[in-house]
Amino acid sequence: MTRLNAHFAFVDFFSGCGGMSYGFHQIATKNDNFKHVGAFDIDHHANATYSRNFGLEPSSLSLADARIVEIKTYLHSNGLKRNDRLIAI
């Protein structure tokens, strides 16, 4: 059972301009237990739109070629903590 004061982080893989992130982002603006820690897409135009929409710069790292350490480094640089529960969308 999840504690009510648990912290959740969310990351959007293959984010595009952020359609899936929108609902989670809205929750994060109203609830300190949620935080937006990243997005990934190789489309630079979509990333520019995502950045304007959410104020978070997506990584253009290709997930097909990425090493896990690169993904973790990006997420930790955006605030992911060791004990956060990660929601991948």
C-alpha positions as a Python dict, from the first residue, in 0.01 Angstrom:
ca = {
    (1, 'M'): (0, 0, 0),
    (2, 'T'): (134, 342, -97),
    (3, 'R'): (171, 604, 175),
    (4, 'L'): (-16, 928, 114),
    (5, 'N'): (306, 1125, 157),
    (6, 'A'): (496, 917, -98),
    (7, 'H'): (682, 1106, -370),
    (8, 'F'): (621, 1027, -734),
    (9, 'A'): (831, 1135, -1029),
    (10, 'F'): (716, 1103, -1387),
    (11, 'V'): (903, 1082, -1714),
    (12, 'D'): (758, 1083, -2065),
    (13, 'F'): (931, 846, -2308),
    (14, 'F'): (870, 925, -2679),
    (15, 'S'): (711, 1247, -2556),
    (16, 'G'): (635, 1434, -2877),
    (17, 'C'): (491, 1772, -2780),
    (18, 'G'): (365, 1640, -2445),
    (19, 'G'): (9, 1514, -2483),
    (20, 'M'): (59, 1235, -2228),
    (21, 'S'): (250, 1463, -1990),
    (22, 'Y'): (-25, 1721, -1968),
    (23, 'G'): (-240, 1549, -1703),
    (24, 'F'): (57, 1453, -1487),
    (25, 'H'): (198, 1806, -1520),
    (26, 'Q'): (-134, 1949, -1399),
    (27, 'I'): (-125, 1722, -1094),
    (28, 'A'): (236, 1824, -1023),
    (29, 'T'): (141, 2193, -1020),
    (30, 'K'): (-119, 2124, -750),
    (31, 'N'): (49, 1849, -546),
    (32, 'D'): (405, 1861, -413),
    (33, 'N'): (422, 1480, -408),
    (34, 'F'): (448, 1471, -788),
    (35, 'K'): (735, 1606, -994),
    (36, 'H'): (817, 1615, -1362),
    (37, 'V'): (1170, 1479, -1409),
    (38, 'G'): (1206, 1438, -1781),
    (39, 'A'): (1100, 1363, -2133),
    (40, 'F'): (1270, 1195, -2428),
    (41, 'D'): (1216, 1241, -2800),
    (42, 'I'): (1445, 1260, -3101),
    (43, 'D'): (1222, 1511, -3286),
    (44, 'H'): (1375, 1854, -3229),
    (45, 'H'): (1057, 2039, -3332),
    (46, 'A'): (847, 1839, -3086),
    (47, 'N'): (1108, 1901, -2816),
    (48, 'A'): (1090, 2277, -2874),
    (49, 'T'): (711, 2264, -2833),
    (50, 'Y'): (740, 2044, -2525),
    (51, 'S'): (986, 2287, -2369),
    (52, 'R'): (747, 2580, -2432),
    (53, 'N'): (451, 2383, -2296),
    (54, 'F'): (612, 2257, -1975),
    (55, 'G'): (930, 2456, -1909),
    (56, 'L'): (1136, 2137, -1912),
    (57, 'E'): (1391, 2066, -2182),
    (58, 'P'): (1343, 1712, -2318),
    (59, 'S'): (1643, 1497, -2394),
    (60, 'S'): (1701, 1425, -2762),
    (61, 'L'): (1887, 1110, -2665),
    (62, 'S'): (1786, 817, -2886),
    (63, 'L'): (1645, 556, -2651),
    (64, 'A'): (1726, 287, -2909),
    (65, 'D'): (2096, 357, -2861),
    (66, 'A'): (2108, 500, -2508),
    (67, 'R'): (2289, 345, -2218),
    (68, 'I'): (2100, 328, -1888),
    (69, 'V'): (2362, 551, -1722),
    (70, 'E'): (2282, 828, -1974),
    (71, 'I'): (1911, 803, -1900),
    (72, 'K'): (1969, 802, -1524),
    (73, 'T'): (2207, 1098, -1544),
    (74, 'Y'): (1948, 1304, -1730),
    (75, 'L'): (1667, 1211, -1488),
    (76, 'H'): (1878, 1281, -1179),
    (77, 'S'): (1983, 1617, -1322),
    (78, 'N'): (1611, 1704, -1339),
    (79, 'G'): (1544, 1614, -977),
    (80, 'L'): (1484, 1238, -964),
    (81, 'K'): (1574, 1113, -616),
    (82, 'R'): (1669, 759, -518),
    (83, 'N'): (1349, 695, -318),
    (84, 'D'): (1107, 848, -570),
    (85, 'R'): (855, 616, -726),
    (86, 'L'): (898, 658, -1101),
    (87, 'I'): (599, 667, -1334),
    (88, 'A'): (696, 618, -1699),
    (89, 'I'): (442, 738, -1954),
}
